[in-house]
């Protein structure tokens, strides 16, 4: 597949791993405003967002929102390798 790989998502502040956070409202609170993207990499483009682990979708949803709103991506598709057994 002839697709460029660009690591364009940055974090705006330090944060602990979300792995141990089981409360969905708390997870959303922790990722609110956490991610940023430079639109020069994503504006008008179709983006494939790749992550190694899907747990609750909180991180993927937050990054997808940033890519679409701040990054002005045309589309965002998501690919993960594995899903945890519990989605808490």
KOLMARVO-656334 format. One record per atom (N, C-alpha, C, CB): residue number from 1; residue in one letter; chain; x, y, z. Coordinates in steps of 0.1 Angstrom, whole numbers, plus 2048, in hexadecimal, padded with zeros to 3 digits. Glycine has a CB too. Layout:
REM residues N
loti->NUM lovo->A vexpa->A X->X Y->Y Z->Z
...
//
This chain:
REM residues 88
loti->1 lovo->X vexpa->A X->809 Y->7F4 Z->800
loti->1 lovo->X vexpa->A X->800 Y->800 Z->800
loti->1 lovo->X vexpa->A X->809 Y->80C Z->800
loti->1 lovo->X vexpa->A X->7F6 Y->800 Z->80C
loti->2 lovo->X vexpa->A X->806 Y->815 Z->7F7
loti->2 lovo->X vexpa->A X->80F Y->821 Z->7F5
loti->2 lovo->X vexpa->A X->808 Y->82D Z->7FD
loti->2 lovo->X vexpa->A X->811 Y->825 Z->7E6
loti->3 lovo->X vexpa->A X->809 Y->82D Z->80A
loti->3 lovo->X vexpa->A X->803 Y->837 Z->812
loti->3 lovo->X vexpa->A X->80E Y->83D Z->81B
loti->3 lovo->X vexpa->A X->7F8 Y->832 Z->81B
loti->4 lovo->X vexpa->A X->80F Y->84A Z->81C
loti->4 lovo->X vexpa->A X->818 Y->850 Z->826
loti->4 lovo->X vexpa->A X->814 Y->84E Z->834
loti->4 lovo->X vexpa->A X->81A Y->85F Z->823
loti->5 lovo->X vexpa->A X->81E Y->84C Z->83D
loti->5 lovo->X vexpa->A X->81B Y->84B Z->84B
loti->5 lovo->X vexpa->A X->820 Y->858 Z->852
loti->5 lovo->X vexpa->A X->822 Y->83F Z->851
loti->6 lovo->X vexpa->A X->817 Y->85F Z->859
loti->6 lovo->X vexpa->A X->81A Y->86B Z->85F
loti->6 lovo->X vexpa->A X->816 Y->86B Z->86E
loti->6 lovo->X vexpa->A X->814 Y->878 Z->858
loti->7 lovo->X vexpa->A X->81F Y->86C Z->877
loti->7 lovo->X vexpa->A X->81C Y->86D Z->885
loti->7 lovo->X vexpa->A X->819 Y->87B Z->888
loti->7 lovo->X vexpa->A X->828 Y->867 Z->88E
loti->8 lovo->X vexpa->A X->80D Y->87F Z->887
loti->8 lovo->X vexpa->A X->809 Y->88D Z->889
loti->8 lovo->X vexpa->A X->801 Y->891 Z->895
loti->8 lovo->X vexpa->A X->802 Y->891 Z->87C
loti->9 lovo->X vexpa->A X->7FD Y->887 Z->89D
loti->9 lovo->X vexpa->A X->7F6 Y->889 Z->8A9
loti->9 lovo->X vexpa->A X->7FF Y->88C Z->8B5
loti->9 lovo->X vexpa->A X->7EC Y->87D Z->8AC
loti->10 lovo->X vexpa->A X->7FD Y->897 Z->8BC
loti->10 lovo->X vexpa->A X->805 Y->89A Z->8C7
loti->10 lovo->X vexpa->A X->7FC Y->89C Z->8D4
loti->10 lovo->X vexpa->A X->80D Y->8A7 Z->8C5
loti->11 lovo->X vexpa->A X->802 Y->89B Z->8DF
loti->11 lovo->X vexpa->A X->7FA Y->89D Z->8EC
loti->11 lovo->X vexpa->A X->7FD Y->8AB Z->8F1
loti->11 lovo->X vexpa->A X->7FE Y->892 Z->8F6
loti->12 lovo->X vexpa->A X->7F4 Y->8B1 Z->8F7
loti->12 lovo->X vexpa->A X->7F5 Y->8BE Z->8FC
loti->12 lovo->X vexpa->A X->7FA Y->8BF Z->90A
loti->12 lovo->X vexpa->A X->7E8 Y->8C6 Z->8FA
loti->13 lovo->X vexpa->A X->7FA Y->8B4 Z->911
loti->13 lovo->X vexpa->A X->7FE Y->8B4 Z->91F
loti->13 lovo->X vexpa->A X->802 Y->8A5 Z->923
loti->13 lovo->X vexpa->A X->7F3 Y->8BA Z->928
loti->14 lovo->X vexpa->A X->809 Y->8A4 Z->92D
loti->14 lovo->X vexpa->A X->80C Y->896 Z->932
loti->14 lovo->X vexpa->A X->7FF Y->890 Z->937
loti->14 lovo->X vexpa->A X->817 Y->896 Z->93D
loti->15 lovo->X vexpa->A X->7FE Y->883 Z->936
loti->15 lovo->X vexpa->A X->7F3 Y->87B Z->93B
loti->15 lovo->X vexpa->A X->7F7 Y->86D Z->93F
loti->15 lovo->X vexpa->A X->7E7 Y->87B Z->931
loti->16 lovo->X vexpa->A X->7F0 Y->868 Z->949
loti->16 lovo->X vexpa->A X->7F2 Y->85A Z->94D
loti->16 lovo->X vexpa->A X->7EB Y->851 Z->942
loti->16 lovo->X vexpa->A X->7ED Y->857 Z->95B
loti->17 lovo->X vexpa->A X->7F0 Y->844 Z->942
loti->17 lovo->X vexpa->A X->7E9 Y->83A Z->939
loti->17 lovo->X vexpa->A X->7DA Y->839 Z->93D
loti->17 lovo->X vexpa->A X->7F0 Y->82D Z->93A
loti->18 lovo->X vexpa->A X->7D2 Y->837 Z->934
loti->18 lovo->X vexpa->A X->7C4 Y->835 Z->936
loti->18 lovo->X vexpa->A X->7C0 Y->827 Z->939
loti->18 lovo->X vexpa->A X->7BC Y->83A Z->92A
loti->19 lovo->X vexpa->A X->7CA Y->81E Z->938
loti->19 lovo->X vexpa->A X->7C7 Y->810 Z->93A
loti->19 lovo->X vexpa->A X->7C0 Y->80C Z->947
loti->19 lovo->X vexpa->A X->7D4 Y->808 Z->939
loti->20 lovo->X vexpa->A X->7C4 Y->813 Z->951
loti->20 lovo->X vexpa->A X->7BE Y->810 Z->95E
loti->20 lovo->X vexpa->A X->7B1 Y->817 Z->962
loti->20 lovo->X vexpa->A X->7C8 Y->812 Z->969
loti->21 lovo->X vexpa->A X->7AD Y->820 Z->959
loti->21 lovo->X vexpa->A X->7A1 Y->829 Z->95B
loti->21 lovo->X vexpa->A X->795 Y->821 Z->956
loti->21 lovo->X vexpa->A X->7A3 Y->837 Z->955
loti->22 lovo->X vexpa->A X->78C Y->81D Z->95E
loti->22 lovo->X vexpa->A X->780 Y->815 Z->95A
loti->22 lovo->X vexpa->A X->774 Y->81E Z->958
loti->22 lovo->X vexpa->A X->77E Y->80A Z->964
loti->23 lovo->X vexpa->A X->773 Y->829 Z->95F
loti->23 lovo->X vexpa->A X->768 Y->832 Z->95E
loti->23 lovo->X vexpa->A X->768 Y->83A Z->950
loti->23 lovo->X vexpa->A X->767 Y->83C Z->969
loti->24 lovo->X vexpa->A X->75E Y->838 Z->948
loti->24 lovo->X vexpa->A X->75E Y->83E Z->93A
loti->24 lovo->X vexpa->A X->75E Y->84D Z->93B
loti->24 lovo->X vexpa->A X->752 Y->839 Z->932
loti->25 lovo->X vexpa->A X->756 Y->853 Z->944
loti->25 lovo->X vexpa->A X->756 Y->861 Z->946
loti->25 lovo->X vexpa->A X->764 Y->867 Z->949
loti->25 lovo->X vexpa->A X->74C Y->866 Z->950
loti->26 lovo->X vexpa->A X->76B Y->860 Z->952
loti->26 lovo->X vexpa->A X->778 Y->864 Z->956
loti->26 lovo->X vexpa->A X->782 Y->863 Z->94A
loti->26 lovo->X vexpa->A X->77D Y->85B Z->962
loti->27 lovo->X vexpa->A X->781 Y->858 Z->942
loti->27 lovo->X vexpa->A X->789 Y->856 Z->936
loti->27 lovo->X vexpa->A X->787 Y->862 Z->92D
loti->27 lovo->X vexpa->A X->786 Y->849 Z->92F
loti->28 lovo->X vexpa->A X->77B Y->866 Z->92A
loti->28 lovo->X vexpa->A X->778 Y->871 Z->921
loti->28 lovo->X vexpa->A X->77D Y->87E Z->927
loti->28 lovo->X vexpa->A X->769 Y->872 Z->91F
loti->29 lovo->X vexpa->A X->77C Y->880 Z->934
loti->29 lovo->X vexpa->A X->782 Y->88C Z->93A
loti->29 lovo->X vexpa->A X->791 Y->88D Z->938
loti->29 lovo->X vexpa->A X->77E Y->88C Z->949
loti->30 lovo->X vexpa->A X->798 Y->881 Z->93A
loti->30 lovo->X vexpa->A X->7A6 Y->881 Z->938
loti->30 lovo->X vexpa->A X->7AB Y->884 Z->92A
loti->30 lovo->X vexpa->A X->7AB Y->874 Z->93D
loti->31 lovo->X vexpa->A X->7A4 Y->880 Z->920
loti->31 lovo->X vexpa->A X->7A8 Y->882 Z->912
loti->31 lovo->X vexpa->A X->7A3 Y->88F Z->90C
loti->31 lovo->X vexpa->A X->7A4 Y->877 Z->909
loti->32 lovo->X vexpa->A X->79A Y->896 Z->913
loti->32 lovo->X vexpa->A X->794 Y->8A3 Z->90E
loti->32 lovo->X vexpa->A X->79F Y->8AD Z->90C
loti->32 lovo->X vexpa->A X->789 Y->8A8 Z->918
loti->33 lovo->X vexpa->A X->7A1 Y->8B1 Z->900
loti->33 lovo->X vexpa->A X->7AC Y->8BB Z->8FD
loti->33 lovo->X vexpa->A X->7BA Y->8B6 Z->8FD
loti->33 lovo->X vexpa->A X->7AA Y->8C7 Z->906
loti->34 lovo->X vexpa->A X->7BB Y->8A9 Z->8FE
loti->34 lovo->X vexpa->A X->7C9 Y->8A3 Z->900
loti->34 lovo->X vexpa->A X->7D0 Y->8A2 Z->8F3
loti->34 lovo->X vexpa->A X->7C7 Y->895 Z->905
loti->35 lovo->X vexpa->A X->7C9 Y->8A1 Z->8E7
loti->35 lovo->X vexpa->A X->7D0 Y->89F Z->8DA
loti->35 lovo->X vexpa->A X->7CF Y->8AB Z->8D1
loti->35 lovo->X vexpa->A X->7CA Y->893 Z->8D3
loti->36 lovo->X vexpa->A X->7D9 Y->8AC Z->8C9
loti->36 lovo->X vexpa->A X->7DA Y->8B7 Z->8BF
loti->36 lovo->X vexpa->A X->7E0 Y->8B2 Z->8B3
loti->36 lovo->X vexpa->A X->7E2 Y->8C3 Z->8C5
loti->37 lovo->X vexpa->A X->7DD Y->8B9 Z->8A8
loti->37 lovo->X vexpa->A X->7E3 Y->8B5 Z->89B
loti->37 lovo->X vexpa->A X->7E6 Y->8C2 Z->893
loti->37 lovo->X vexpa->A X->7D9 Y->8AC Z->893
loti->38 lovo->X vexpa->A X->7F0 Y->8C2 Z->88B
loti->38 lovo->X vexpa->A X->7F3 Y->8CD Z->881
loti->38 lovo->X vexpa->A X->7EC Y->8CA Z->874
loti->38 lovo->X vexpa->A X->803 Y->8CE Z->87F
loti->39 lovo->X vexpa->A X->7E2 Y->8D3 Z->871
loti->39 lovo->X vexpa->A X->7DA Y->8D1 Z->865
loti->39 lovo->X vexpa->A X->7E2 Y->8CF Z->858
loti->39 lovo->X vexpa->A X->7D0 Y->8DC Z->863
loti->40 lovo->X vexpa->A X->7EF Y->8D4 Z->857
loti->40 lovo->X vexpa->A X->7F6 Y->8D3 Z->84B
loti->40 lovo->X vexpa->A X->7F8 Y->8C4 Z->847
loti->40 lovo->X vexpa->A X->804 Y->8DA Z->84C
loti->41 lovo->X vexpa->A X->7F7 Y->8BB Z->850
loti->41 lovo->X vexpa->A X->7F9 Y->8AD Z->84E
loti->41 lovo->X vexpa->A X->7EC Y->8A6 Z->84A
loti->41 lovo->X vexpa->A X->7FF Y->8A6 Z->859
loti->42 lovo->X vexpa->A X->7E0 Y->8AC Z->84E
loti->42 lovo->X vexpa->A X->7D4 Y->8A5 Z->84C
loti->42 lovo->X vexpa->A X->7C9 Y->8AC Z->845
loti->42 lovo->X vexpa->A X->7CF Y->8A1 Z->85A
loti->43 lovo->X vexpa->A X->7CA Y->8B9 Z->843
loti->43 lovo->X vexpa->A X->7BF Y->8C1 Z->83D
loti->43 lovo->X vexpa->A X->7BB Y->8BB Z->82F
loti->43 lovo->X vexpa->A X->7C4 Y->8CF Z->83B
loti->44 lovo->X vexpa->A X->7AE Y->8B8 Z->82E
loti->44 lovo->X vexpa->A X->7A9 Y->8B3 Z->821
loti->44 lovo->X vexpa->A X->7AD Y->8A4 Z->81E
loti->44 lovo->X vexpa->A X->7AD Y->8BB Z->816
loti->45 lovo->X vexpa->A X->7B4 Y->89E Z->827
loti->45 lovo->X vexpa->A X->7B9 Y->890 Z->824
loti->45 lovo->X vexpa->A X->7B0 Y->885 Z->82A
loti->45 lovo->X vexpa->A X->7C7 Y->88F Z->828
loti->46 lovo->X vexpa->A X->7B1 Y->87A Z->824
loti->46 lovo->X vexpa->A X->7AB Y->86E Z->82A
loti->46 lovo->X vexpa->A X->7B5 Y->867 Z->833
loti->46 lovo->X vexpa->A X->7A6 Y->864 Z->81F
loti->47 lovo->X vexpa->A X->7B2 Y->866 Z->840
loti->47 lovo->X vexpa->A X->7BB Y->861 Z->84A
loti->47 lovo->X vexpa->A X->7B7 Y->853 Z->84F
loti->47 lovo->X vexpa->A X->7BB Y->86B Z->856
loti->48 lovo->X vexpa->A X->7C2 Y->84B Z->850
loti->48 lovo->X vexpa->A X->7C0 Y->83E Z->856
loti->48 lovo->X vexpa->A X->7C7 Y->83F Z->864
loti->48 lovo->X vexpa->A X->7C6 Y->832 Z->84E
loti->49 lovo->X vexpa->A X->7BF Y->83E Z->86E
loti->49 lovo->X vexpa->A X->7C4 Y->83F Z->87C
loti->49 lovo->X vexpa->A X->7C7 Y->831 Z->881
loti->49 lovo->X vexpa->A X->7BA Y->847 Z->886
loti->50 lovo->X vexpa->A X->7D3 Y->82E Z->885
loti->50 lovo->X vexpa->A X->7D7 Y->821 Z->889
loti->50 lovo->X vexpa->A X->7DB Y->821 Z->898
loti->50 lovo->X vexpa->A X->7E3 Y->81C Z->881
loti->51 lovo->X vexpa->A X->7D5 Y->817 Z->89F
loti->51 lovo->X vexpa->A X->7D8 Y->815 Z->8AD
loti->51 lovo->X vexpa->A X->7DA Y->806 Z->8B0
loti->51 lovo->X vexpa->A X->7CE Y->81C Z->8B7
loti->52 lovo->X vexpa->A X->7E2 Y->803 Z->8BA
loti->52 lovo->X vexpa->A X->7E5 Y->7F5 Z->8BD
loti->52 lovo->X vexpa->A X->7DA Y->7EF Z->8C5
loti->52 lovo->X vexpa->A X->7F2 Y->7F4 Z->8C4
loti->53 lovo->X vexpa->A X->7D2 Y->7F7 Z->8CD
loti->53 lovo->X vexpa->A X->7C9 Y->7F1 Z->8D7
loti->53 lovo->X vexpa->A X->7BC Y->7F9 Z->8D7
loti->53 lovo->X vexpa->A X->7CF Y->7F0 Z->8E4
loti->54 lovo->X vexpa->A X->7B1 Y->7F3 Z->8D6
loti->54 lovo->X vexpa->A X->7A4 Y->7F9 Z->8D8
loti->54 lovo->X vexpa->A X->79E Y->7F4 Z->8E5
loti->54 lovo->X vexpa->A X->79A Y->7F6 Z->8CC
loti->55 lovo->X vexpa->A X->79B Y->7FE Z->8EE
loti->55 lovo->X vexpa->A X->795 Y->7FA Z->8FB
loti->55 lovo->X vexpa->A X->787 Y->7FF Z->8FC
loti->55 lovo->X vexpa->A X->79D Y->7FF Z->907
loti->56 lovo->X vexpa->A X->785 Y->80C Z->8FD
loti->56 lovo->X vexpa->A X->778 Y->812 Z->8FE
loti->56 lovo->X vexpa->A X->774 Y->81B Z->8F2
loti->56 lovo->X vexpa->A X->777 Y->81A Z->90B
loti->57 lovo->X vexpa->A X->77E Y->81F Z->8EB
loti->57 lovo->X vexpa->A X->77C Y->828 Z->8E0
loti->57 lovo->X vexpa->A X->77E Y->837 Z->8E3
loti->57 lovo->X vexpa->A X->76E Y->826 Z->8DA
loti->58 lovo->X vexpa->A X->781 Y->839 Z->8F0
loti->58 lovo->X vexpa->A X->782 Y->847 Z->8F4
loti->58 lovo->X vexpa->A X->78D Y->84E Z->8ED
loti->58 lovo->X vexpa->A X->784 Y->847 Z->904
loti->59 lovo->X vexpa->A X->799 Y->848 Z->8ED
loti->59 lovo->X vexpa->A X->7A5 Y->84E Z->8E7
loti->59 lovo->X vexpa->A X->7A3 Y->850 Z->8D8
loti->59 lovo->X vexpa->A X->7B1 Y->846 Z->8E9
loti->60 lovo->X vexpa->A X->79E Y->845 Z->8D1
loti->60 lovo->X vexpa->A X->79B Y->846 Z->8C3
loti->60 lovo->X vexpa->A X->791 Y->851 Z->8BF
loti->60 lovo->X vexpa->A X->797 Y->838 Z->8BD
loti->61 lovo->X vexpa->A X->786 Y->852 Z->8C7
loti->61 lovo->X vexpa->A X->77C Y->85C Z->8C4
loti->61 lovo->X vexpa->A X->782 Y->86A Z->8C6
loti->61 lovo->X vexpa->A X->770 Y->85A Z->8CE
loti->62 lovo->X vexpa->A X->78A Y->86C Z->8D1
loti->62 lovo->X vexpa->A X->790 Y->879 Z->8D3
loti->62 lovo->X vexpa->A X->79A Y->87D Z->8C8
loti->62 lovo->X vexpa->A X->798 Y->879 Z->8E1
loti->63 lovo->X vexpa->A X->7A2 Y->874 Z->8C3
loti->63 lovo->X vexpa->A X->7AB Y->876 Z->8B9
loti->63 lovo->X vexpa->A X->7A4 Y->878 Z->8AB
loti->63 lovo->X vexpa->A X->7B6 Y->86B Z->8B7
loti->64 lovo->X vexpa->A X->79A Y->870 Z->8A9
loti->64 lovo->X vexpa->A X->792 Y->872 Z->89D
loti->64 lovo->X vexpa->A X->78C Y->880 Z->89C
loti->64 lovo->X vexpa->A X->787 Y->867 Z->89C
loti->65 lovo->X vexpa->A X->786 Y->884 Z->8A7
loti->65 lovo->X vexpa->A X->780 Y->892 Z->8A8
loti->65 lovo->X vexpa->A X->78B Y->89D Z->8A5
loti->65 lovo->X vexpa->A X->77A Y->894 Z->8B6
loti->66 lovo->X vexpa->A X->797 Y->89B Z->8AB
loti->66 lovo->X vexpa->A X->7A1 Y->8A5 Z->8A8
loti->66 lovo->X vexpa->A X->7A5 Y->8A5 Z->899
loti->66 lovo->X vexpa->A X->7AE Y->8A2 Z->8B1
loti->67 lovo->X vexpa->A X->7A6 Y->899 Z->893
loti->67 lovo->X vexpa->A X->7AA Y->898 Z->885
loti->67 lovo->X vexpa->A X->7A0 Y->89F Z->87C
loti->67 lovo->X vexpa->A X->7AC Y->88A Z->881
loti->68 lovo->X vexpa->A X->793 Y->89D Z->87F
loti->68 lovo->X vexpa->A X->788 Y->8A3 Z->877
loti->68 lovo->X vexpa->A X->786 Y->8B2 Z->87A
loti->68 lovo->X vexpa->A X->77B Y->89B Z->87A
loti->69 lovo->X vexpa->A X->787 Y->8B6 Z->886
loti->69 lovo->X vexpa->A X->784 Y->8C4 Z->889
loti->69 lovo->X vexpa->A X->791 Y->8CD Z->888
loti->69 lovo->X vexpa->A X->77F Y->8C5 Z->897
loti->70 lovo->X vexpa->A X->79B Y->8CA Z->890
loti->70 lovo->X vexpa->A X->7A7 Y->8D2 Z->890
loti->70 lovo->X vexpa->A X->7AF Y->8CF Z->884
loti->70 lovo->X vexpa->A X->7AF Y->8D0 Z->89D
loti->71 lovo->X vexpa->A X->7B0 Y->8C2 Z->880
loti->71 lovo->X vexpa->A X->7B9 Y->8BE Z->875
loti->71 lovo->X vexpa->A X->7B2 Y->8BF Z->867
loti->71 lovo->X vexpa->A X->7BD Y->8B1 Z->876
loti->72 lovo->X vexpa->A X->7A5 Y->8C2 Z->867
loti->72 lovo->X vexpa->A X->79D Y->8C3 Z->85B
loti->72 lovo->X vexpa->A X->79E Y->8B8 Z->851
loti->72 lovo->X vexpa->A X->7A1 Y->8D1 Z->854
loti->73 lovo->X vexpa->A X->7A0 Y->8AC Z->856
loti->73 lovo->X vexpa->A X->7A1 Y->8A0 Z->84E
loti->73 lovo->X vexpa->A X->794 Y->89E Z->846
loti->73 lovo->X vexpa->A X->7A4 Y->893 Z->856
loti->74 lovo->X vexpa->A X->794 Y->899 Z->83A
loti->74 lovo->X vexpa->A X->788 Y->896 Z->832
loti->74 lovo->X vexpa->A X->781 Y->88A Z->838
loti->74 lovo->X vexpa->A X->78C Y->893 Z->824
loti->75 lovo->X vexpa->A X->788 Y->880 Z->83C
loti->75 lovo->X vexpa->A X->782 Y->874 Z->842
loti->75 lovo->X vexpa->A X->78D Y->86E Z->84C
loti->75 lovo->X vexpa->A X->77E Y->869 Z->837
loti->76 lovo->X vexpa->A X->788 Y->866 Z->855
loti->76 lovo->X vexpa->A X->791 Y->85F Z->85E
loti->76 lovo->X vexpa->A X->78B Y->851 Z->85F
loti->76 lovo->X vexpa->A X->791 Y->866 Z->86C
loti->77 lovo->X vexpa->A X->794 Y->847 Z->85D
loti->77 lovo->X vexpa->A X->791 Y->839 Z->85E
loti->77 lovo->X vexpa->A X->79A Y->834 Z->869
loti->77 lovo->X vexpa->A X->792 Y->831 Z->851
loti->78 lovo->X vexpa->A X->795 Y->82A Z->871
loti->78 lovo->X vexpa->A X->79D Y->825 Z->87C
loti->78 lovo->X vexpa->A X->7A0 Y->816 Z->87B
loti->78 lovo->X vexpa->A X->795 Y->827 Z->889
loti->79 lovo->X vexpa->A X->7AC Y->813 Z->87E
loti->79 lovo->X vexpa->A X->7B1 Y->805 Z->87E
loti->79 lovo->X vexpa->A X->7B8 Y->802 Z->88B
loti->79 lovo->X vexpa->A X->7BA Y->802 Z->872
loti->80 lovo->X vexpa->A X->7B3 Y->7F7 Z->891
loti->80 lovo->X vexpa->A X->7BA Y->7F2 Z->89D
loti->80 lovo->X vexpa->A X->7BE Y->7E3 Z->89C
loti->80 lovo->X vexpa->A X->7B1 Y->7F4 Z->8AA
loti->81 lovo->X vexpa->A X->7C8 Y->7DF Z->8A3
loti->81 lovo->X vexpa->A X->7CD Y->7D1 Z->8A2
loti->81 lovo->X vexpa->A X->7C4 Y->7C8 Z->8AC
loti->81 lovo->X vexpa->A X->7DB Y->7D0 Z->8A6
loti->82 lovo->X vexpa->A X->7C1 Y->7CD Z->8B8
loti->82 lovo->X vexpa->A X->7BB Y->7C5 Z->8C1
loti->82 lovo->X vexpa->A X->7B1 Y->7CD Z->8CA
loti->82 lovo->X vexpa->A X->7C5 Y->7BE Z->8CA
loti->83 lovo->X vexpa->A X->7A7 Y->7C6 Z->8D0
loti->83 lovo->X vexpa->A X->79E Y->7CC Z->8D9
loti->83 lovo->X vexpa->A X->79E Y->7C4 Z->8E6
loti->83 lovo->X vexpa->A X->78F Y->7CB Z->8D3
loti->84 lovo->X vexpa->A X->79E Y->7CC Z->8F1
loti->84 lovo->X vexpa->A X->79E Y->7C6 Z->8FE
loti->84 lovo->X vexpa->A X->791 Y->7BE Z->900
loti->84 lovo->X vexpa->A X->7A0 Y->7D0 Z->909
loti->85 lovo->X vexpa->A X->791 Y->7B5 Z->909
loti->85 lovo->X vexpa->A X->785 Y->7AD Z->90C
loti->85 lovo->X vexpa->A X->77A Y->7B5 Z->913
loti->85 lovo->X vexpa->A X->789 Y->7A1 Z->914
loti->86 lovo->X vexpa->A X->77F Y->7BF Z->91B
loti->86 lovo->X vexpa->A X->775 Y->7C8 Z->922
loti->86 lovo->X vexpa->A X->776 Y->7D6 Z->91C
loti->86 lovo->X vexpa->A X->778 Y->7C8 Z->931
loti->87 lovo->X vexpa->A X->76B Y->7DC Z->91A
loti->87 lovo->X vexpa->A X->76C Y->7EA Z->914
loti->87 lovo->X vexpa->A X->769 Y->7F5 Z->91E
loti->87 lovo->X vexpa->A X->762 Y->7EB Z->909
loti->88 lovo->X vexpa->A X->76C Y->7F2 Z->92B
loti->88 lovo->X vexpa->A X->76A Y->7FC Z->935
loti->88 lovo->X vexpa->A X->773 Y->808 Z->934
loti->88 lovo->X vexpa->A X->76B Y->7F6 Z->943
//
